[in-house]
């Protein structure tokens, strides 16, 4: 817990300084993966023993990963057994549902939907035949997703251009903000706009 708390503090400091490269390095580091997996294992065991819903488990994870205080678990458990989380299925049911859904979509075509291209004109999004598609949903006011837009084009699309198509879909409410971002940053890959994330 202490290790995870310290890593989150380092990541927060990088975020506050707008150092997205450092933030990304911390978030994707082996130390962060190890600390997170260790904590999630403990949390899963705790949640299973107390029949705690996924919503409650997530709330406990967020709180304790930030504070590092395991002593609050009994208090949190009591508070999180209220009506606001009772509608969620227990962890095992949720996992089974997810597995069934994942199997059902393997091999299926990605649905086509209307977006806007760089020129601001309507453009339908279709999956690219014969290639895997790496889709990033992002917004200009989220500095980390904007950073990922930049590095994924360079790191994924360009290095694997024969097998992977990189598509960045902006979810801004204002298309002009997106256009301005494209003019100033000129990110690569296929850049599309989906107003407010509405299909």
PyMOL commands that set and color helices and strands:
alter all, ss='L'
color gray80, all
select helices_A, chain A and resi 2-16+20-27+30-49+54-67+70-79+83-86+91-105+143-157+175-185+195-197
alter helices_A, ss='H'
color red, helices_A
select strands_A, chain A and resi 113-116+122-125+132-138+164-170+190-193
alter strands_A, ss='S'
color yellow, strands_A
deselect
rebuild
show_as cartoon
